Amino acid sequence: MASVDFSAYRQLLQELQPRNVKLIAVSKTFPTDAILALYEKGQRDFGENYVQELVSKQKVLPKDIRWHFIGHLQTNKVKYIAPFIHCIQSVDSIRVLQEIDRQAEKCQRTIPVMLQVHIAKEKTKFGLDEASLHELLKQHQAWPHARIIGLMGMATFTDNLEVIRNEFHYLKLLFDQLKQTYFSDNPDFSELSMGMSHDYRIAVEEGSTMVRIGSLIFGERKSN
């Protein structure tokens, strides 16, 4: 049986719920019994990074779990999660968005998506820059089955809290600007997913509506 830190989980809910911030429990690499233990406490939103792992978990776990895909998504893998995914938070190219729209239409559903913005100093992180965001959003109505509900970003992994805060602050300003420019009459564009186990408090202070937390709840994961 995997260990879940229920005390940390309760504390997170106490911090987040008064601010209407949604907790995504990042369950990548953790076993299904850990997910089920948290599910039995009422948690419904879980985040996964790998398509194959997500598909295998979805098959055996309760069907009312809201799965969020938060890893880099290749176009040829979209079809495997399109029938059931609750939200794809990591859309980092027009090609991926087009494929999500195509597969969602095949499944006769609309898939909520978030655009991943590159805000970190590390080159290894994925995401769109400002110019690519504007290029995509100018034509976003061309993909009616991929419903854009907000932005996602990952800050630089550093102990320098000022760097982290500046990156989150930038993303919130960008979110507000894009909302005003492209979604002023559309309430769907309302989510800002930023903040993980080590920096979620700063993210919440800077306007995050959704945090993605794994190790605080499930413990340190083995490298995968």
trRosetta pair geometry for C-beta under 8 A, 3 or more apart (Angstrom, degrees):
i j d omega theta_ij theta_ji phi_ij phi_ji
1 33 5.5 -115 -133 137 63 143
1 37 7.7 94 -173 -61 102 136
2 30 6.0 108 -168 -170 163 95
2 31 5.0 172 -37 46 132 105
2 33 5.4 148 16 82 94 96
2 34 3.5 -47 85 -62 138 106
2 37 7.3 -147 73 8 89 137
2 218 7.1 -9 156 -155 125 94
3 34 7.5 -2 57 -110 23 106
3 218 7.8 125 88 -163 62 50
3 219 6.1 56 81 -26 103 138
4 9 6.9 14 159 -33 102 136
4 34 5.5 146 -64 -154 103 82
4 37 4.9 -179 4 102 143 131
4 38 5.6 -163 -146 -61 155 90
4 217 6.3 -9 -158 164 84 81
4 218 6.2 -32 -113 -104 70 57
5 8 4.0 30 120 20 119 116
5 9 6.4 154 97 -20 66 85
5 216 7.0 -105 65 153 135 52
5 217 5.8 -151 51 -152 91 34
5 218 7.5 -122 11 -54 88 13
5 219 6.9 131 -26 -54 108 76
6 9 5.2 -51 -145 36 38 118
6 10 6.3 41 155 -21 69 101
6 41 6.6 -179 -131 -90 105 154
7 10 6.0 -52 -149 34 29 109
7 11 6.5 29 151 -18 62 107
8 11 5.6 -56 -149 37 33 114
8 12 6.4 38 152 -24 66 103
8 216 5.1 -159 164 161 137 85
8 217 5.9 -157 98 -95 116 49
9 12 5.7 -52 -152 31 30 113
9 13 6.7 29 152 -17 63 104
9 25 8.0 7 -122 -101 108 122
9 38 6.8 -161 -120 -128 154 100
9 41 6.7 62 125 112 147 159
9 43 7.5 -78 -163 -56 129 131
9 217 5.3 68 -79 -125 91 100
10 13 5.8 -54 -152 36 33 111
10 14 6.4 36 151 -21 66 105
11 14 5.6 -53 -150 35 33 114
11 15 6.5 30 153 -17 65 105
12 15 5.8 -60 -152 38 31 109
12 16 5.9 9 161 -7 69 117
12 23 5.9 92 139 -109 121 143
12 213 6.5 -155 -134 75 151 166
12 216 6.8 116 -66 119 129 135
12 217 7.3 -45 -4 -72 152 102
13 16 6.1 -65 -132 46 27 99
13 17 5.4 26 176 -26 69 115
13 23 6.7 -74 -86 -13 68 149
14 17 6.9 -38 -117 27 16 106
14 18 7.8 13 174 -10 46 104
15 18 7.7 -87 176 30 21 98
15 19 7.6 -16 149 11 59 117
15 201 7.7 -67 177 -101 144 87
15 204 7.6 -136 148 -34 106 177
16 19 6.1 -82 -161 50 39 100
16 21 4.2 -101 -160 74 91 101
16 22 7.4 -177 161 -36 130 3
16 23 5.5 125 76 -54 168 99
16 204 7.1 -126 -111 -106 75 140
16 211 6.8 -121 -110 24 133 123
17 20 7.3 32 -170 -77 37 32
17 21 7.6 -98 -64 48 21 68
19 204 6.0 70 111 -170 163 116
20 209 7.2 -27 118 -144 87 83
21 204 5.6 -48 -72 -119 163 106
21 208 6.2 51 -133 106 121 87
21 209 6.0 -159 -121 -162 65 31
21 210 6.6 -172 -169 -74 73 24
21 211 6.1 35 160 -8 120 100
22 45 6.3 34 168 29 111 168
22 209 6.5 28 13 145 93 72
22 210 4.5 -12 62 -109 100 79
22 211 7.5 177 84 23 53 61
23 43 7.3 -72 97 -129 114 103
23 45 6.7 149 92 67 56 118
23 210 8.0 -172 -71 -153 14 60
23 211 6.2 -19 -114 64 57 90
23 213 6.4 -42 -157 30 92 116
24 45 4.9 -81 -108 134 63 112
24 46 6.9 118 -170 -138 71 12
24 47 4.4 62 156 -37 115 115
24 68 5.3 -46 -140 39 133 150
24 70 7.3 126 138 -56 147 140
24 193 7.5 17 0 -142 141 117
24 210 6.1 42 -18 178 111 99
24 211 6.8 -162 29 93 82 41
24 212 4.6 -23 75 -107 117 66
24 213 7.1 135 74 21 60 64
25 35 7.8 150 108 -124 128 73
25 38 5.8 170 -178 148 173 159
25 43 5.4 30 -13 179 141 143
25 45 6.7 131 14 93 77 66
25 46 5.1 -36 71 -110 89 69
25 47 6.8 -179 83 16 35 82
25 213 6.6 -38 -114 75 47 77
25 214 7.1 102 -180 -98 54 54
25 217 5.7 -65 -139 68 100 166
25 218 7.7 110 -179 -36 99 108
26 46 7.6 134 -104 -168 19 62
26 47 4.3 -34 -104 70 68 113
26 48 7.8 156 -155 -73 63 31
26 49 7.9 38 -164 -35 104 99
26 70 6.9 -67 -116 48 105 152
26 196 7.6 -2 -9 -139 150 96
26 212 5.2 65 -57 171 117 86
26 213 6.1 -170 7 86 98 20
26 214 3.3 -65 77 -63 105 102
26 218 7.9 -113 82 11 68 129
27 30 4.9 -97 -167 54 69 113
27 34 6.8 168 -142 98 103 108
27 35 5.0 46 -144 -86 155 104
27 38 7.9 -147 -86 38 120 144
27 46 4.8 -10 2 -166 125 114
27 47 6.7 145 16 61 70 53
27 48 6.3 -34 67 -78 84 79
27 57 7.6 142 112 -158 128 166
27 214 7.0 -170 -62 -122 26 97
27 218 6.8 134 -117 -60 59 152
28 47 7.1 -47 -27 113 95 76
28 48 5.2 129 -79 -141 83 55
28 49 4.3 16 -101 14 152 101
28 50 6.4 110 -141 7 110 91
28 53 6.7 84 -140 102 73 150
28 71 7.3 101 -94 -50 149 123
28 214 6.9 -43 37 -112 83 147
28 221 7.2 13 94 -125 79 166
28 224 7.4 -117 148 18 102 158
29 53 7.5 -35 -68 -150 42 161
29 221 4.7 92 82 -166 135 128
29 222 6.4 -151 167 56 134 76
29 224 4.8 -138 -91 -53 127 137
30 34 4.5 -73 160 67 117 147
30 35 6.8 138 104 -45 107 84
30 214 7.6 -176 -19 -161 128 103
30 218 4.9 -73 -89 -164 153 150
30 221 6.7 -96 -56 -107 85 106
31 34 5.4 105 64 4 70 99
31 35 7.5 -133 110 0 43 89
32 35 5.4 -54 -151 38 43 113
32 36 6.0 44 151 -22 73 106
32 57 5.7 177 -91 -133 97 86
32 60 5.9 -21 -133 93 162 121
32 61 5.8 -151 -149 -70 108 105
33 36 5.5 -51 -143 39 34 114
33 37 6.3 43 153 -27 64 101
34 37 5.7 -48 -149 29 31 114
34 38 6.8 23 154 -11 62 104
34 218 5.7 63 171 -128 142 107
35 38 6.0 -63 -156 40 32 105
35 39 6.1 38 147 -26 68 109
35 46 6.1 25 -139 -114 112 156
35 57 6.8 78 9 -166 166 126
35 61 6.0 -35 110 -117 133 145
35 65 7.7 18 167 -119 120 149
36 39 5.2 -49 -142 34 34 119
36 40 6.4 38 157 -23 65 101
36 61 6.6 -145 -74 -127 87 97
36 62 7.9 120 -116 -9 81 100
37 40 6.0 -53 -155 30 28 111
37 41 7.3 23 146 -14 58 103
38 41 5.6 -56 -158 35 41 111
38 43 4.4 -24 150 41 96 140
38 46 7.9 122 89 -87 132 110
38 217 6.9 42 -100 168 139 131
39 42 7.8 157 -180 21 32 8
39 43 5.8 -88 -90 69 36 81
39 44 7.2 77 -130 -92 77 48
39 61 7.3 175 -51 -170 159 110
39 62 6.2 151 -178 25 150 128
39 65 6.6 -58 -109 -88 124 105
43 46 7.3 85 141 -63 109 87
44 64 6.6 -54 -140 129 115 88
44 65 6.0 -168 -164 -128 63 47
44 66 5.2 56 139 10 93 98
45 65 8.0 148 -93 -172 19 69
45 66 4.8 -28 -99 75 66 111
45 68 6.2 31 -173 -17 91 118
45 86 7.5 -119 -123 86 79 156
46 65 5.9 -15 17 -176 117 116
46 66 7.3 145 21 76 66 57
46 67 6.0 -28 72 -111 88 59
46 68 6.9 -175 90 24 36 83
47 67 7.9 127 -104 -166 28 56
47 68 4.5 -35 -99 76 76 104
47 69 7.6 138 -154 -112 68 10
47 70 4.5 15 -170 -7 116 133
47 89 7.6 -26 -128 16 113 140
47 212 5.3 6 -3 -144 170 104
47 214 7.6 -98 68 -67 110 100
48 53 6.1 -162 -167 97 122 103
48 54 4.0 145 107 -86 154 103
48 57 7.0 -176 -88 42 148 142
48 67 6.4 -19 13 -163 114 102
48 68 7.4 150 20 77 64 54
48 69 6.2 -37 72 -111 81 58
48 70 7.0 144 65 25 29 86
48 71 7.2 -57 128 -4 54 111
49 53 7.7 20 64 55 66 132
49 69 7.7 116 -110 -163 23 65
49 70 5.9 -52 -86 75 70 79
49 71 3.1 97 -160 -57 70 127
49 72 7.9 29 -170 20 88 60
50 53 4.2 62 82 18 108 113
50 54 6.4 176 85 -15 53 88
50 71 6.1 18 -56 33 45 165
50 224 7.7 -108 -33 136 143 143
51 54 5.7 -61 -147 38 28 112
51 55 6.2 26 160 -20 66 107
51 69 7.7 19 -89 -131 70 128
51 73 7.3 100 -62 -128 111 79
51 74 8.0 -83 -17 38 140 89
51 77 4.3 -132 -48 178 168 129
51 80 5.4 87 175 76 118 134
51 81 6.0 -115 -137 -36 91 116
52 55 6.0 -54 -147 34 28 110
52 56 6.5 23 157 -15 63 107
52 80 7.9 -16 -82 142 48 162
53 56 6.1 -60 -150 38 29 107
53 57 6.3 24 155 -15 65 110
54 57 5.9 -61 -148 39 29 108
54 58 6.0 30 157 -24 67 109
54 67 6.3 110 -163 -170 113 138
54 69 6.7 -13 -91 -99 169 92
54 81 6.2 11 106 -100 135 120
55 58 5.8 -53 -143 34 28 112
55 59 6.7 36 156 -28 60 102
55 80 5.3 -54 -77 161 137 114
55 81 6.7 -115 -73 -79 89 76
56 59 6.0 -50 -157 22 31 116
56 60 7.4 0 159 3 61 108
57 60 6.6 -81 -157 46 33 91
57 61 5.6 6 165 -6 76 125
58 61 6.4 -67 -124 44 25 99
58 65 7.5 -143 -121 71 72 124
58 67 6.2 -36 -91 -52 113 154
58 84 5.8 130 -176 98 145 152
61 65 5.6 7 124 -6 118 148
62 65 5.5 118 80 -28 82 94
66 86 3.9 62 -166 -79 78 171
66 87 7.4 29 167 3 101 96
67 81 7.6 -124 111 -159 135 112
67 84 6.7 47 33 124 130 96
67 85 5.6 -88 89 -131 106 59
67 86 5.2 145 53 8 51 97
67 87 8.0 -170 99 35 49 62
68 85 7.8 91 -115 -171 23 90
68 86 6.1 -53 -69 71 61 104
68 87 4.9 -10 -117 68 82 97
68 88 7.7 162 -164 -94 58 22
68 89 5.5 32 178 -21 105 117
68 212 7.8 -128 100 -109 140 107
69 73 6.2 59 143 -74 134 125
69 81 6.1 72 -61 149 140 165
69 85 5.7 -25 -18 -143 112 133
69 87 7.4 -156 26 99 69 52
69 88 4.7 -12 57 -120 113 70
69 89 6.5 -174 81 21 54 75
69 90 6.3 -97 121 23 83 106
70 89 4.9 -1 -104 57 71 124
70 90 5.6 114 -163 -40 31 116
70 152 7.4 -150 -137 -174 85 155
70 212 5.9 123 -132 -134 162 150
71 90 6.0 -117 79 12 17 170
72 90 6.3 -120 -90 151 30 139
72 92 7.0 -37 -128 18 78 140
72 126 5.1 127 -98 -20 105 156
73 77 6.2 -135 -164 73 74 113
73 78 6.5 74 165 -79 119 79
73 88 6.4 -13 -30 -161 163 122
73 90 5.7 137 -8 88 101 108
73 91 7.5 -31 45 -92 127 50
73 92 7.9 150 40 18 82 94
73 96 5.8 105 89 -147 104 130
74 77 4.8 79 65 5 87 108
74 78 7.9 -130 95 -31 49 75
75 78 6.0 -29 -161 -10 41 116
75 95 5.7 -66 -71 143 134 102
75 96 5.8 -132 -81 -99 79 59
75 99 4.4 159 -149 -37 92 165
76 79 7.7 -38 -179 13 41 103
77 80 5.7 -46 -174 24 65 116
77 81 7.3 31 144 0 83 104
78 81 6.7 -83 -162 47 38 89
78 82 5.7 52 152 -52 77 107
78 96 7.2 159 -70 -157 128 72
78 99 4.7 148 17 131 159 112
78 100 5.6 -129 -152 -83 137 60
78 103 5.0 -175 127 -1 108 154
79 82 5.6 -39 -136 8 31 123
79 103 5.0 -149 -96 -121 61 131
79 106 7.8 -8 -127 65 93 149
81 84 6.7 -89 -169 57 57 79
81 85 4.4 51 154 -49 101 120
81 88 7.6 118 107 -82 132 108
82 85 6.5 -40 -104 16 20 109
82 100 7.1 175 -104 -144 102 59
82 103 3.7 -121 -89 138 161 119
82 104 5.8 -136 -160 -72 108 54
82 106 7.1 49 125 63 148 106
82 107 5.2 -177 135 -19 102 141
82 109 7.9 157 165 59 81 114
82 111 6.6 -85 -141 -61 71 144
83 107 5.0 -168 -101 -125 59 136
83 109 7.8 108 -142 20 39 139
85 88 5.9 38 143 -56 145 85
85 111 6.1 34 81 -140 104 118
86 112 7.1 -15 151 46 56 111
87 111 7.5 148 -116 176 34 77
87 112 4.5 -36 -109 89 86 105
87 113 6.9 164 -164 -93 69 30
87 114 6.8 39 170 -13 111 99
87 149 7.2 -67 -133 41 119 138
88 91 6.0 81 118 -50 108 91
88 100 6.1 -127 37 -116 155 142
88 111 6.3 31 1 153 107 121
88 112 7.6 169 26 96 63 55
88 113 4.8 -14 66 -116 93 84
88 114 7.2 -159 100 27 52 69
89 113 7.6 -178 -85 -162 22 52
89 114 4.4 0 -140 47 58 122
89 116 6.9 83 138 -70 67 95
89 152 4.5 89 171 -59 97 158
89 193 5.4 -50 -151 64 129 165
89 212 7.9 179 98 -73 169 136
90 114 7.5 28 -38 75 28 91
90 116 4.7 21 -146 -47 52 138
90 126 7.0 60 -174 86 104 130
90 152 6.4 -73 -83 78 52 147
91 96 5.3 -175 -144 103 74 121
91 97 5.3 68 -166 -73 131 87
91 100 7.0 -64 -101 -9 119 150
91 113 4.9 46 -28 173 138 122
91 114 6.5 168 20 82 98 40
91 115 5.3 -58 77 -106 102 51
91 116 6.1 165 59 1 42 85
91 146 7.7 109 -99 179 154 131
92 96 6.5 52 48 22 58 149
92 115 7.7 121 -89 -166 39 62
92 116 4.6 -37 -77 61 89 115
92 118 7.9 73 -141 -48 112 93
92 126 4.6 -44 -108 155 170 111
92 127 5.4 -97 -125 -99 110 24
92 128 5.8 -171 -153 -39 59 77
93 96 4.8 99 61 5 84 99
93 97 7.1 -149 98 -2 48 87
93 128 7.3 165 -77 -79 42 97
93 132 7.8 -57 -117 -180 54 135
94 97 5.5 -59 -150 40 37 113
94 98 6.1 41 153 -24 70 104
94 132 7.9 -134 -31 -172 94 95
94 135 7.4 -72 -57 115 129 104
94 136 5.3 -159 -83 -106 91 97
95 98 5.8 -53 -148 33 29 112
95 99 6.5 24 155 -15 63 107
96 99 5.8 -59 -150 38 32 109
96 100 6.4 35 152 -21 66 104
97 100 5.7 -51 -147 33 32 112
97 101 6.4 34 153 -19 64 105
97 113 6.8 152 -119 120 85 166
97 136 6.8 109 11 -155 161 121
97 143 5.8 -171 152 17 99 179
97 146 5.4 162 -166 118 77 163
98 101 5.7 -56 -153 36 30 113
98 102 6.4 31 150 -21 65 107
98 143 6.4 -122 -102 -95 47 129
99 102 5.4 -50 -145 35 35 114
99 103 6.2 27 159 -12 68 107
100 103 6.1 -60 -144 42 28 103
100 104 5.9 29 157 -21 65 111
100 111 5.6 -113 175 71 106 138
100 113 6.0 80 131 -73 164 142
100 143 7.6 60 78 178 89 133
100 145 7.6 -165 127 106 72 90
100 146 4.4 86 102 -99 111 124
101 104 5.9 -56 -142 37 25 111
101 105 6.4 28 157 -21 62 106
101 143 3.7 -107 -80 -156 148 99
101 144 7.2 94 -146 46 112 43
101 145 4.6 121 -151 61 64 94
101 146 4.2 -78 -70 -13 80 108
102 105 6.0 -57 -155 32 27 110
102 106 6.7 29 149 -19 61 105
102 145 7.8 161 -32 66 14 135
103 106 5.4 -49 -152 32 38 117
103 107 6.5 26 153 -9 67 107
103 111 8.0 14 87 -13 93 144
104 107 5.8 -63 -149 45 33 104
104 109 5.5 -99 -166 81 82 72
104 110 6.0 61 168 -124 134 26
104 111 4.4 -128 -94 -6 131 103
104 145 3.7 171 94 152 119 115
104 146 6.2 163 11 -65 147 66
105 108 7.3 30 -176 -79 35 36
105 145 4.6 -133 -57 -37 77 164
109 145 7.3 94 95 -160 44 102
110 144 7.4 -71 -112 141 110 68
110 145 5.2 -137 -112 -150 63 54
110 146 7.6 -161 -162 -67 72 16
110 147 5.1 49 165 -23 115 117
111 145 6.7 42 16 151 81 77
111 146 5.8 -17 67 -114 92 60
111 147 6.9 179 83 22 37 81
112 147 5.1 -42 -102 75 56 102
112 149 4.7 7 -163 -15 106 134
112 188 8.0 -153 -123 -171 99 107
113 146 5.0 -1 1 -176 136 92
113 147 6.7 145 18 68 77 45
113 148 5.8 -40 75 -98 89 54
113 149 6.9 145 61 14 35 85
114 148 7.3 106 -108 -154 31 66
114 149 6.1 -56 -77 65 77 81
114 150 5.0 -20 -121 77 101 74
114 151 6.0 135 -175 -130 97 8
114 152 4.4 86 124 -23 130 104
114 191 6.3 -82 -96 93 121 116
114 193 5.8 37 169 15 171 125
115 128 6.0 -34 172 23 106 136
115 133 6.3 110 146 -122 149 94
115 136 7.0 151 -119 95 139 150
115 148 6.5 11 -30 -143 101 113
115 150 7.7 -144 26 114 75 35
115 151 5.4 -36 67 -112 84 68
115 152 7.1 178 82 24 33 77
116 126 6.1 38 115 108 142 94
116 127 4.4 -111 132 -109 89 79
116 128 6.6 125 83 4 59 82
116 151 7.6 127 -104 -167 21 66
116 152 4.9 -35 -100 75 68 100
116 153 6.8 138 -160 -86 62 49
117 127 5.0 43 142 -177 14 121
117 128 5.7 -52 -108 62 54 79
117 129 7.7 94 -156 -107 75 22
117 133 6.7 6 -103 -72 100 133
117 151 5.4 6 -12 -168 118 117
117 152 7.1 164 15 75 74 44
117 153 4.7 -34 64 -84 91 108
117 171 6.0 157 75 -123 139 101
117 174 6.6 130 -139 103 167 154
118 125 6.1 147 -133 104 85 99
118 126 6.9 -113 -83 138 98 27
118 127 3.1 162 -56 80 67 113
118 128 6.5 -173 -2 58 88 22
118 129 5.9 -35 48 -73 113 66
118 153 7.7 174 -93 -132 7 94
119 127 7.1 -66 -8 127 61 166
119 153 4.4 37 7 -170 127 133
119 154 7.2 169 50 64 94 41
119 155 6.4 -42 99 -99 113 52
119 167 4.4 119 148 -171 114 101
119 168 7.7 105 139 -69 156 35
119 170 6.1 161 -142 81 116 119
119 171 5.3 -49 -78 -62 154 110
120 125 4.7 65 49 28 131 153
120 153 7.8 166 -31 176 82 91
120 154 5.7 -26 -37 100 128 80
120 155 5.8 123 -90 178 91 24
120 156 4.3 143 -150 -71 87 61
120 157 7.6 21 -147 -10 137 64
120 167 6.5 37 -87 -143 49 154
121 156 4.5 21 20 -96 93 132
121 158 7.9 33 33 -34 124 134
121 163 7.3 -41 -18 -174 126 129
122 125 5.1 89 85 -9 101 100
122 156 6.1 143 -12 -125 89 77
122 157 7.0 15 -27 20 140 91
125 154 5.6 -145 -147 72 140 121
127 153 6.8 58 -125 -119 149 74
127 154 7.7 -154 -50 29 136 89
128 132 4.2 -135 -160 93 98 120
128 133 5.0 125 126 -62 130 78
128 136 7.0 -57 -135 -1 158 140
129 132 5.2 90 52 14 68 104
129 133 7.1 -123 101 -10 33 92
130 133 5.5 -54 -149 32 32 116
130 134 6.6 27 158 -16 66 103
130 174 6.9 -124 -104 -130 97 125
131 134 6.1 -57 -154 36 31 107
131 135 6.4 32 150 -20 64 108
132 135 5.5 -53 -146 36 34 115
132 136 6.2 33 156 -18 66 106
133 136 5.9 -61 -151 38 28 108
133 137 6.1 16 159 -13 67 113
133 174 7.6 43 95 177 173 121
133 178 6.8 -75 155 -97 126 135
134 137 5.9 -59 -136 42 29 105
134 138 6.3 40 161 -32 64 102
135 138 6.2 -51 -155 21 24 113
135 139 7.7 -14 158 13 54 104
136 139 6.9 -92 -170 51 31 86
136 140 6.4 56 144 -73 73 88
137 140 5.0 -13 -141 -31 46 121
137 148 7.6 -138 -111 102 86 175
137 178 6.4 -140 -95 -154 169 107
137 181 7.6 75 124 101 141 112
137 182 4.6 -70 168 -93 122 164
138 182 7.8 -109 -77 -105 38 120
139 142 4.8 -6 165 0 91 124
140 143 6.5 -68 -169 40 51 96
140 148 5.7 -47 -164 -1 138 141
140 182 6.8 70 22 179 136 135
141 144 7.0 21 -173 -74 57 78
143 146 4.5 -16 143 40 119 106
144 147 7.9 13 179 -75 43 75
147 188 5.9 -98 173 -175 109 147
148 183 7.9 -126 96 -76 108 133
148 188 7.1 100 81 119 54 118
148 189 6.2 10 114 -93 89 95
149 188 5.3 -94 -107 163 71 84
149 189 6.2 -171 -155 -104 29 39
149 190 6.5 -42 -177 38 81 71
149 191 5.0 30 132 20 98 116
150 175 6.9 11 -158 -138 85 116
150 189 6.0 138 -76 -161 57 59
150 190 6.2 -71 -68 66 114 32
150 191 3.2 -137 1 69 155 71
150 192 5.5 -126 -178 -64 128 43
150 193 6.7 118 107 -9 124 85
150 209 7.4 -102 -137 47 167 128
151 171 6.3 -166 118 -176 135 100
151 174 7.0 91 -82 101 176 107
151 175 5.1 -129 23 -93 131 97
151 178 7.3 108 -48 47 125 149
151 191 7.7 -176 33 99 45 67
151 192 5.7 5 61 -122 87 70
151 193 7.2 -153 103 33 46 74
152 192 7.9 161 -86 -167 41 41
152 193 4.1 -15 -108 70 86 111
152 194 6.9 163 -156 -66 49 68
153 167 7.2 -158 142 153 132 101
153 168 7.5 171 87 -106 125 57
153 171 4.6 -127 21 -110 155 151
153 193 7.5 149 20 87 53 67
153 194 4.9 -2 61 -98 85 111
154 194 7.5 -168 -81 -134 30 78
154 196 7.2 23 -131 -25 89 125
155 158 7.9 -97 138 28 98 90
155 163 7.5 132 178 122 109 82
155 164 4.5 65 163 -137 153 76
155 167 4.5 139 -123 82 89 140
155 168 6.1 -35 -73 -49 124 87
155 194 7.1 81 -33 -171 94 107
155 199 5.7 -86 49 108 138 166
155 202 8.0 -1 -21 90 167 129
155 203 7.7 -141 -20 -76 127 101
156 160 7.8 -6 94 59 124 102
156 163 5.5 -47 56 138 131 124
156 164 6.6 -126 55 -82 80 66
156 167 6.3 161 1 -36 87 156
157 198 7.7 66 -139 67 78 147
158 163 5.4 5 72 69 144 141
158 164 6.7 -161 62 -49 93 94
160 163 4.2 56 102 6 112 114
160 164 7.0 159 95 -11 63 85
161 164 5.5 -53 -150 39 40 114
161 165 6.1 40 153 -21 71 106
161 199 8.0 171 -126 -124 74 97
161 202 6.5 -171 -162 -81 92 144
162 165 5.7 -52 -143 38 31 110
162 166 6.3 33 156 -21 64 106
163 166 6.0 -58 -150 35 27 111
163 167 6.6 24 154 -18 63 107
164 167 6.0 -61 -153 35 29 109
164 168 6.4 22 155 -12 66 108
164 199 5.0 -132 -167 -141 145 138
164 202 5.4 73 121 98 116 162
165 168 5.9 -59 -147 41 31 107
165 169 6.0 34 155 -23 67 110
165 202 5.2 -110 -85 -168 78 124
165 205 7.8 -30 -126 84 101 121
165 206 6.5 172 -151 -64 68 131
166 169 5.6 -54 -142 37 29 114
166 170 6.3 35 155 -23 63 104
167 170 5.7 -50 -150 32 30 114
167 171 6.6 29 152 -18 62 105
168 171 5.6 -55 -150 35 34 111
168 172 6.5 34 153 -19 67 103
168 194 5.5 156 -124 134 95 145
168 195 7.4 47 -112 -62 135 83
168 199 7.8 -169 -48 150 134 120
168 202 6.0 156 16 131 156 97
168 203 5.3 -145 -127 -110 144 61
168 206 3.9 107 128 79 116 162
168 207 7.7 162 158 41 98 83
168 208 7.2 -54 -158 -49 120 102
169 172 5.8 -52 -150 35 32 110
169 173 6.6 32 152 -17 64 105
169 206 5.2 -110 -74 -142 60 123
170 173 5.8 -57 -152 37 31 111
170 174 6.3 31 152 -19 66 108
171 174 5.5 -53 -146 38 33 114
171 175 6.2 42 151 -25 65 103
171 192 7.0 136 132 -162 106 113
171 194 5.9 123 91 -63 154 155
171 206 7.8 73 59 135 94 128
172 175 5.5 -47 -147 32 33 117
172 176 6.5 32 154 -18 64 103
172 192 6.4 49 -103 -162 71 161
172 206 5.3 -152 -25 157 140 89
172 207 4.1 95 -122 53 134 140
172 208 8.0 -93 -79 -55 107 52
173 176 5.8 -55 -151 36 31 110
173 177 6.3 31 152 -20 65 107
174 177 5.6 -55 -147 37 32 113
174 178 6.2 27 157 -16 67 107
175 178 6.1 -60 -147 39 26 106
175 179 6.2 29 155 -23 63 109
175 192 5.1 -18 -105 -95 165 119
175 207 7.5 -169 57 119 142 133
176 179 5.7 -53 -146 34 29 114
176 180 6.4 26 157 -16 63 108
177 180 6.0 -61 -153 38 28 108
177 181 6.2 17 155 -14 65 114
178 181 5.7 -61 -140 43 31 107
178 182 5.7 -23 179 25 71 112
178 183 7.1 34 134 12 74 106
178 189 7.4 -125 116 176 97 143
179 182 7.3 -76 -123 54 14 74
179 183 5.0 -60 -145 64 55 107
179 184 7.0 106 147 -78 64 52
179 189 5.3 -179 -114 116 84 122
180 183 7.9 -3 -15 56 13 67
180 184 5.6 40 -153 -82 40 99
181 184 7.5 147 30 -37 7 100
182 186 8.0 -40 127 36 66 128
182 189 7.4 103 93 -47 94 169
183 186 4.2 -85 -157 60 80 106
183 188 7.0 -112 -153 62 127 79
183 189 3.6 6 166 26 172 143
186 189 5.7 62 101 4 103 100
187 190 6.2 12 171 -51 64 125
190 209 7.1 29 139 -14 73 177
191 209 5.1 -123 -139 75 58 131
191 210 5.7 20 -167 -10 105 129
192 207 5.9 13 75 123 155 91
192 208 5.4 -128 105 -127 97 45
192 209 5.0 101 42 10 73 93
192 210 6.9 170 81 26 41 87
193 208 7.0 56 -141 -155 19 97
193 209 7.3 -57 -69 65 51 77
193 210 4.2 -36 -103 82 77 117
193 211 7.6 167 -155 -85 66 22
193 212 6.6 53 179 -35 106 107
194 203 4.5 -163 111 -143 84 120
194 206 7.5 -50 90 82 132 117
194 208 4.7 -128 60 -100 79 114
194 210 7.8 88 14 72 42 72
194 211 7.5 -31 91 -104 33 65
195 199 5.8 -135 -135 101 64 76
195 200 3.7 90 168 -123 112 59
195 201 7.7 148 -146 5 126 23
195 202 7.1 178 -108 67 101 68
195 203 2.6 -133 -66 42 111 158
195 204 6.3 47 -86 -35 167 70
195 208 4.8 -45 -5 -67 125 176
195 211 4.0 -52 93 -120 113 98
195 212 7.0 145 86 26 59 66
195 213 7.9 -22 126 -61 86 90
196 199 6.0 39 48 42 70 86
196 200 6.2 -138 67 -58 13 88
196 211 7.1 174 -84 -175 25 87
196 212 5.5 -28 -100 79 77 84
196 213 6.3 149 -162 -94 49 55
196 214 7.5 -16 -164 16 98 86
197 200 6.7 -10 -110 -19 13 112
197 213 5.1 109 -77 -142 71 80
197 214 6.3 -81 -42 51 121 61
197 215 4.7 -54 -39 53 172 92
197 216 4.3 175 -135 -25 106 100
199 202 5.1 -44 -176 39 82 114
199 203 6.0 89 126 -28 85 100
200 203 5.2 -56 -148 37 39 117
200 204 6.2 41 155 -23 71 102
200 208 7.5 -106 -158 69 68 159
200 211 4.3 56 -139 -150 117 144
200 213 6.1 -16 -59 -76 150 112
201 204 5.8 -50 -149 33 32 110
201 205 6.5 33 152 -18 63 106
202 205 5.7 -57 -152 37 33 113
202 206 6.3 20 153 -11 67 113
203 206 5.9 -68 -148 45 29 104
203 208 4.0 26 151 -24 95 144
203 211 6.1 132 88 -101 138 101
204 207 8.0 148 -174 13 26 11
204 208 5.2 -69 -85 51 42 105
204 211 6.8 -36 -61 -55 95 128
208 211 5.9 71 136 -68 142 81
213 216 5.2 -37 -180 40 114 116
213 217 6.0 100 124 -12 100 110
214 217 6.5 -94 -168 43 23 97
214 218 5.6 -40 178 32 69 117
214 221 6.6 -19 143 -32 130 122
215 218 6.5 -72 -114 61 27 79
215 219 6.3 -45 -157 130 65 16
215 220 5.3 29 -142 -93 116 46
215 221 6.5 -106 -88 -12 89 82
218 221 7.0 30 103 -69 120 89
221 224 7.1 -33 144 -24 120 105
